[in-house]
Structures are given as C-alpha cells and as structure tokens.
C-alpha cells in the first residue's frame, strides 16, 4: 500500500482542479498545468481535494498511484509558487551572464556556450558565479538545471565546474612522486 498515494492533495484557495477522463487540469494564480494520468489510476476531485486511487492490485498500478499523487501535489504547488534550483560555478575565469533570452557561459572552452532559456523558465545571475533557475514546473526546472550543469560537471581533483548549491564533491588525491 502506498502511504503517499493514500493522502489526498488539498487545493488551497485560488487553486481549482478539473478532471476529464484521465486528464487533470490545475489552475491557479500563476498559470495552469495539465497532467495525463495512466489507465492504472482513478483521479477524483471532491471537497476541495484531489484524490488518487489504483485500479487493481498490479505492481504497475501501485507504482503509478504514488507517482501520480506526487505529480499532482507538485502541480498544485507550482501554480501557486515557483520551484528553484541554485547552481554555483567554481573555476578561474568561469562565469555566467544572462543576455535577453540566452544564458552565456564562459567555462574555459575556446568559445562561449550560449544556452537558450526555455519558455516558462526564468534564469537569473546575481553574481557571475551563481545561477538561479526558477519555474512553475518542477520537472522542467530540474531538467534545465541538469542541462546547464552538463556543460562542465565538477571534476574530482580541483572541484572546477558547475555544481548544485550545497553539493559535496568527493575530492580525489592527485599523483604522488
């Protein structure tokens, strides 16, 4: 039994949900989001809450039960607030700047990396070594942050690269004579 799936998702004031078949649309002050659930779960809206129930006892139905409830909870949070991922850049000469809808990254390559900012995502650089990715869709925010990090992952000897704020990089010892 899913402990997460049992709990209904409460809808705060200003947020509404509508279900048609397996499609759920959640509207709030910051926008709306749509989720297409699999046929393994049943989604209902009653008493200002969205509840999810499995159809059957199969392993897939029980997996989709908890996952669908979590996705709906994140959508309710997203239409009301924003999700945020913070990245740090470490390395001599490494820096970032936002110019219009492009994030310019100088990461020690022979050229600058131009990262196009997707629709629905806001990227800010308070300092040249800090990047903040914000948006209403938690999956998209995490994916954009991961794509930016992939341009120069932190290396284990000096720690140079792009890392999540607070991420610990296990440092290796270099060569010995």
VENZI-V872317 format. One record per residue. N is the residue number from 1. SS is DSSP state (H for helix, E for strand, C for the rest). PHI is phi as a letter, one per 40 degrees, with the letter a starting at -180 (* if undefined). OMEGA is omega in degrees with one decimal (999 if undefined). Layout:
n=<N	N>
ss=<SS	SS>
phi=<PHI	PHI>
omega=<OMEGA	OMEGA>
//
This chain:
n=<1	2	3	4	5	6	7	8	9	10	11	12	13	14	15	16	17	18	19	20	21	22	23	24	25	26	27	28	29	30	31	32	33	34	35	36	37	38	39	40	41	42	43	44	45	46	47	48	49	50	51	52	53	54	55	56	57	58	59	60	61	62	63	64	65	66	67	68	69	70	71	72	73	74	75	76	77	78	79	80	81	82	83	84	85	86	87	88	89	90	91	92	93	94	95	96	97	98	99	100	101	102	103	104	105	106	107	108	109	110	111	112	113	114	115	116	117	118	119	120	121	122	123	124	125	126	127	128	129	130	131	132	133	134	135	136	137	138	139	140	141	142	143	144	145	146	147	148	149	150	151	152	153	154	155	156	157	158	159	160	161	162	163	164	165	166	167	168	169	170	171	172	173	174	175	176	177>
ss=<C	C	H	H	H	H	C	C	E	E	C	C	C	C	C	E	E	E	E	E	C	C	E	E	E	E	E	E	C	C	E	E	E	E	E	E	C	C	C	C	E	E	E	E	E	E	C	C	E	E	E	E	E	E	C	C	C	C	H	H	H	H	H	H	H	H	H	H	H	H	H	H	H	H	H	H	H	H	C	C	C	C	E	E	E	E	E	E	E	E	C	C	C	C	E	E	E	E	E	C	C	E	E	E	E	E	C	C	C	C	C	C	E	E	E	E	C	C	C	C	E	E	E	E	C	C	C	C	C	E	E	E	E	E	E	C	C	H	H	H	H	H	H	H	H	H	H	H	H	C	C	C	E	C	C	C	C	C	C	C	E	E	E	E	C	C	C	C	C	C	C	C	C	C	C	C	C>
phi=<*	c	c	c	c	c	c	c	c	c	b	c	c	g	b	b	b	b	b	b	g	b	b	b	b	b	b	a	c	c	i	b	b	b	b	b	c	c	c	c	b	b	b	b	b	a	f	f	a	b	b	b	b	c	b	g	b	c	c	c	c	c	c	c	c	c	c	c	c	c	c	c	c	c	c	c	c	c	c	b	b	b	c	b	b	b	b	b	b	b	i	c	g	c	a	b	a	c	b	g	b	b	c	c	b	b	b	g	c	c	a	c	c	b	b	c	c	c	c	g	b	b	b	b	b	c	b	c	b	b	b	b	b	b	a	c	b	c	c	c	c	c	c	c	c	c	c	c	c	c	c	a	c	c	c	c	c	b	g	c	h	b	b	c	c	g	c	c	b	c	c	c	c	c	c	b	c>
omega=<-179.5	176.6	179.7	-176.0	-177.8	-175.5	175.0	178.2	-179.6	177.2	178.5	179.5	-178.2	179.2	179.3	179.8	175.8	-177.9	171.9	-174.8	178.4	-179.7	178.5	175.7	179.5	-179.2	179.2	-178.4	-177.8	179.4	178.9	178.8	-178.3	178.1	175.7	-178.5	176.6	179.9	-178.4	-178.2	175.1	-178.5	178.7	176.1	178.4	178.0	176.3	177.8	177.0	179.5	-178.0	178.0	179.0	172.7	-179.4	-176.2	-179.2	-179.3	180.0	179.8	180.0	177.0	-178.3	-179.6	-179.1	-179.3	-179.1	178.7	179.6	178.5	178.9	177.9	178.1	178.2	178.6	177.4	-175.9	179.6	178.8	-178.1	175.7	172.5	-174.9	171.6	-179.6	179.5	175.9	175.6	177.8	179.6	-178.5	178.6	178.4	178.9	-179.2	176.6	177.4	176.8	-177.6	179.7	-179.5	172.9	-179.7	-178.8	173.8	-170.7	177.1	174.7	179.2	-178.7	173.9	176.2	176.6	-179.4	179.2	-178.9	-178.7	177.2	178.4	-179.9	175.9	177.9	177.6	177.0	178.2	175.5	178.0	-178.7	179.1	177.6	176.9	178.7	-178.7	177.5	-177.2	179.4	-173.8	-179.8	-179.0	178.3	179.1	-179.5	179.0	178.3	178.6	178.7	177.4	-179.4	-178.3	179.5	176.3	179.2	179.6	-179.8	-169.1	-176.6	178.9	179.7	-179.1	177.1	179.7	179.7	173.5	-179.9	-179.3	180.0	179.1	176.9	179.3	-175.4	176.2	177.2	-178.6	179.8	176.3	177.4	999>
//
